[in-house]
Amino acid sequence: MTHKFTALATSLLLAPAALFAQETAPEAERISMSQAIKSAQSSIDGGVLEAEIETEGDVLVYEIDLVRGESVYEVTVNAATGDVMKQSEEQLTSFLSGLFQEDELRAAGTARDVLMTALTELEGQDGTWIEEVSLDDEDDRMVYEVELTDATGERELLIDATTGEITPDD
């Protein structure tokens, strides 16, 4: 009986450590958001509308929506290798054109360098991983809403698409 109790107690003590290791392992084995965007842009030369990390099947990927001219493309990048897995042109149906307004399409095309500079600055902070980036119109200015994880936990920030200024998302 003592051995069963000891085994159970040991399992309960080690379980949180194992869970923590499982949650943090993908971060150590994945490329950064800015690296994924660069990889996607090497395939489709366009500005970023949205980018997020997610699991597709059993593979961790970045899905990145890029705009080039009047066209929107979805590029899937393997988060472990940085390889482009697939790309497709999205048809701007009435649903998608409602999601991506004309000013967002235009802003994404002009904000490339500003966004990459800001993302690189954020990722340069120890332990920071960007989970999602999304271009949006907020208070009559175009901003990238950024969800990230760092030493303090999960946070949301804004990157001004014109100036690159990084501010908290209140």
ABEGO torsion letter per residue (X at the ends): XAAAAAAAAAAAAAAAAAAAAAAAAAAAABBBAAAAAAAAAAABBBBBABBBBBBBEABBBBBBBBBBEABBBBBBBBAAAGBBABBBBBBBBAAAAAABBAAAAAAAAAAAAAAAAAAAAAAABBGBBBABBBBBBBGGBBBBBBBBBBAAEBBBBBBBAAAGBBBBBX
